[in-house]
Amino acid sequence: MGGVRLWSGAEAHIDCLAWQGFGLANTLGAAGFPNGEAYRIGTADPNGAVSRLFVRQTIGLGGRQEDVPDGQLALAGRQDVSRLTFTLGRYSAADIFDVNAYANNPNTQFLNWALINNEAWDYPADTIGYDTGLTLELNQPQWALRYGFFEVPSLPNSLTADDRILKWPYSPTGDGPSQSAPLSKAWAMAAEFERRYAPGNRPGAVRLLAFLNRADMTGYSAAIPILEAGGADANIAAAKSYRLKYGFGLNAEQEVAKNVGMFSRLGWNDGQEQAYMFDDADYTASLGASIDGAAWNRPGDTFGLAGAANGISRAEQKYFEAGGLGILAGDGNLNYGWEGILETYYSYQIRRNLHATADYQFIGDPAFNSARGPVSIFAFRLHWEL
């Protein structure tokens, strides 16, 4: 990981990723998967990728300035509070949208997917969580407005982008006559409004998210009769076409007392098309608390406790009942129930940049199936930063 200044207000960043192994149960069987560091594709051999490679241009609009601390994706300095920022390249949409001070980073905070991001947001990403796009952000002292436009994968949960967004003109079959389709086939958009406030000098924020995706997706209403007629092994390719998927999210954080913060997320999507990039949930809700160890004279420690619930639409229920499969859910049958998650962790600071974490999770009705689980999961995390 590294960054460099290019010219006034401009930075370039690169981040490389290496991984090996498989998530619990081959990263299947729970919509709220218990490890945010596990990718949906495992590998027995070491694998690597450039996860981020982007340029950021910040244009100051004058007025009061603020310090920018040195970070993994930021260079230390000062910038105008009122500013316009452009980010172009490969990065994670979750780097910019749906962030939360208390539940956003599986390296240091909660591990479960349902507590890291809004699970109802099928956010633009390849199978390791990154994508190519352009984001614009207008920041003001008390609010911010963001908009992003991204590529989507060519297949659900895959690494290869659907380049119909880029090729113009294009050939539908790859060898026939070209047709004009400027930016019309496959893309994802997200917009977010953030309002910051500090009642009683205790900081808080509310973020409202809306998203719209277009991809070559399976529609549940088209796939269900095929599965009902031919069984779980039926070929449902005919149910695929370029479709729209949309949804909304709410993200809130609030310091409620010294060293104590609370957070919550709510999410909903239309539930008529397959999960394509992130997770099978159509509805989600979470609520939790994070307590800084300064409350017991351990300022580098953190205690977290949170719960989440995930649900799916009636159309997706019928799809799973007929034998359909999602990204993480679906085993040929379904006795529907809301997936419930409880997670608690304690992060212990060994040295300034070294933390050890003990984590416990309880998942009821995993993958929306009351015939499965409940399951208890214990984890240990060792995190070191240079």
N, C-alpha and C positions, 0 to 999 in steps of 0.2 A: 504494500500500500504506500502510495506517495502522492505528493501534490506539488505544483510549481506555479508561481505567478507568471502570467504571460504579458500583460500590460495593465494599465490602470483599471481596476475592478474585475479583471479576468483571472480565472484559475483553471488549471487542468488537473484532473485526478485520475489515478489508475489504482485498481485493487484486484489482486489475483487470489484465486481460491483453489485449495486442494482438499480432496476428501477421499475417504475409503470406507467401505462397510455398508451396512444396511440398517434402516430404522427398525424398531421393535415390530415383530410380525411382518417384516418386509414393508414397513411403512403403510400398512393397510389396517382396516378394522375399526377406525374411530375418526369421525369428522374433526373433532377437537383432538388432533394427534398430540401425544404427550411430549414431543421433543421438537422444538422449533429449529434445531440444528440438523435435523434429519431431512434429507432430500427424498423426493418421491421416486427417484431412481437410485438404486444401490449399485455398488461396484466392488467386486472382489479384489481388483487391482487399483492402485492409486490413480486418481483422475484429477484433472485440473482444468481451470478455465479462467479467462479474464471476466470477472464478475462486474466490474465497473470501469468504464473509460469514458469520461465526459468532460465537457467544458462548461464553466459557469461564468456568466457575465452579470455583474451587478452594477446598476446605474443609480447613483445617489440622487435623491430629489431635494436635498437640502434640509436644513434644520438640525435638530439634536442628533448627536452621534452616540453609538454604543460600542463597547468592546466586543470583539469576536474571539472567543477562546480557541486555542489550537485544538483540533479534533481530528477524528479519522477522515472526515470528509470536508474539513474546513481549515484554512490557514489563519493563524492569529493576526489580528490587526484591528482596525476601526472602520465602521461603516455608518452611513446615515440610517436612522431608524426608518425614515420614509424612503423607500427604495423599490426599484423594479429589478427582478432577477430572472434571467433566462438560463435554463439548464438543458443542454443538448448532448445526447450520446447514449451510452449504455449504463444503466443504473437500476435500482429498484424503485418502483412507484411508491413503495412503503417507506422509502427514505424521506419522502416529501409530504405524502398524504397519510392521514389517519395516525399521526404520531401521538404519543402520550408519555408524559414524564414518568409515570409509575408502571406502565405495562406496555413495553414496546421492543425490548431487546432480550432475546433468549440467552445471550452471553452473560448477562448480569441480573436479570429480573425473572419474571415468570417464564416457564418453558412451554406451556401448552399453546397450541396455535390459536385457540379461542380467546386467549388473553393477550396475545401479541398483536393481532390484527383483527379487524372486523370480518368475521367468517362469512357473512353474507355478501361481502364485496369480492366478486370474482376478479381480483385485481390483475392487471396485465403483467404477465411473467412467463418465462419458460420454466422448465421443470425444476430448476435450481433457484428460481425466485427473481430473475433479473430480465430486463427488456431494453429495447431501444426506443427512445421517445424524446419529446420536447415538452418542457414545463415552463410556464410563466407564472410569476408570483409577484403580486403587489402587496407590500407590507406598509402598514401605518402604525402609529403608536399603540392603538388599542385593537386593531383588527388586521386581518390579512385575507386576501383572495387569491386562490390558486386554480390553474387550469393545466391539464396535461393531455397530450395526444401521443399514443403509443402503438407499436406493432403488437400483433398477437401471434401465437404459434400456428403452424400449419395444421397440426393435429393436437387434440387435447393432451395436456401434460407432456409436451415434447420440447425438444431443444431447438428445432428448426423453425424459423419465422415464416409466416405466410406473407410472401413478398408481393402479393397483389396490391399492397398498399404503395409499393415503390415502383413497380413496373408499369410504364405507360408509354406506348400502347402495350398490350399483353396478348398472348395467345392462350385461349382457354385450355387447350390440350398440350400446349408446349410445341406443337409442330404445325398447327393450322394457321389461318390468316389472323392477323392481329386485330384486336378490337380496342376501342377507347374505353378506359375505365379508371379515370383519374381519382384516386383515393376513395374508391367506391366499394371495395370488396371486404377488406379485413382491417379492423382497427379497434382501439379502445380509447375512451375518453373519460376523464374524471374532473370534477370541479368541487372545490371545497371552500367554505367560508369559515373563518376562525374569528371568534370574539374573545378577547382577553380582558380580565378584570381582576380586582384585588380587594374584595370586601374585608374590612378590618385589617388591611395590609397583608392579607393571605392570598397569594396568587392562585388563579384558576383560569380555565379556558373551556369553551364549548366550540366544537367543530361540526359543521353540517356538511355531509358528503353526498354527492350524486354521481352515478356512473352510467355509462352507456357503452356496450360492447357490440361489435359485429364480427361474426366469425362463422366458419363452416361447421355449424353445431347440429347435433341431434335434437329434434323436437320431441318432447314426451308424447304429445297427442298423436304424432305420426308413428312413433316407435312401439307404443303399447299394443295396438292391434297386431303388429307383426310378431311380437313376442308371444302374445296370447295364442296366436295361430300356430306358430312354429316352435315354441318353447324357448328356453334360455339360450340355446345355441343358434337361434335364428339370425340371419344376416340382416342387420338393421341399417345398412348403408343407404337404403332408399329414404330413410327418415332424416337424412342429413341435407341441409341447405344453408345458404348464408342467411342468418337470422340475427335479430336484435335481442339483447338481454340488458335489462336495466335494474337499478335498485338505489337504495338510499341508506345512509348511515348517520349515527349520532355518536359523538365521542366527547366525553367530559372528564375533566380532572380538577381537583380542588384540594388545596391545603386546608385541613379542618382544624388543626392545632399544631403547635410547634413540633416538628419532626414527624407529623402524621399527615399523609395524603390519601385521598380516595379517588377512585376512577370508575367509569362505567362506559360501556358501549352498547348501542342498539343497532340492529341491521335488518334489512329486508330486501329481497329481490323478487322478481316476478315469478320465479319458480316454474317456468314453462319450457326451459331449455336446459340441456345438460350442463353440469359444472364443467368448465373448460380449462381453467388455469390454476385455481387455488383449492377450492374445497366444495363439498357437496351440500353444505347448509344453505337453506333459503331464508331462515330467520335465526337471529342470534341475540342474546342479551347477556351481559356480564356486569359484575359489580365486585369491587375489591378494595383493599387497603394496603398501603405500604408504610412501614414505620422505620425511621432512621434510628440506628443504634445509639445515637447521641443521647436518646432518652434514658439509656442505662449505662452511660459513659463508655460506649463503644461506637464512636462516630463513623467508623468505616464499615459497620455492619448494617444489614437490612433484613427485616422480617416482612414477609408478604403473605396475605391470605385473600383468596378470591374464589368466586363461583361463576359458572357460565352455563347456559342452556342453549342447545341448538335444535332446530326443527326443520322440516321440509314440507313443501306444498303437497296437496292431495295428488296432483299430477305426478310428482316425483315418487310419492308413495306407491301409486299404481304401477309406475315403471319398475320399481324395485320388486314389487309383489309378482310381477310378470317375469322376473328373472334378469332385469337390466342391471348393469354395473355402472358405478360412478368412478370418481378418481380414487377415493379411499373407501367407499361404502358399497354394499351390494354383495350378497352371497347366495343369490338364487331364490330368496324368500324374504319375507318381512312381517314381523309382528310389531307394528309401529309404536314407538314411544319417543318422547323427547330425550335427546342425549343430555345428561346432566354431568357437570364437571366441578370438582372441588380441588383446588391446588393450594398448598402452602409451602414456603421455603424459608430457609435461613441462610444468608450469605455472611460468612465470617472472613474478616480481613486478616490475612496472615502477615502480609507486608503491604506497602502502599499500593503496589500494582499486582498483588497476588491475592485471590479470593478463593475460598472453598465453600461450596454450597450443598446443603442437604435439601432434597425436594421430595414431597409426597403428593401423589394425585389419586383421586378416586373418580372413576368414570362409570356412571350408570347408563344402561341401555346404549352401549357403544354402537356407533353407526346406525342410530335410530331404531334399534332392534331390541325389544324387551325380552326376547328369547336368549339374548347374549349378555354376558357380564352378570353382576358388576365386577369391575376389576380394580385392584389397587396396584399402583406403580411407584416404585421407589427409585430415586436417581441421586447421583453424586456428580457434581460439576467442579472442575478445577479450572480457573480462568486467570491467565497471566497476560498482562499488557506491557509492551515495551514503552 
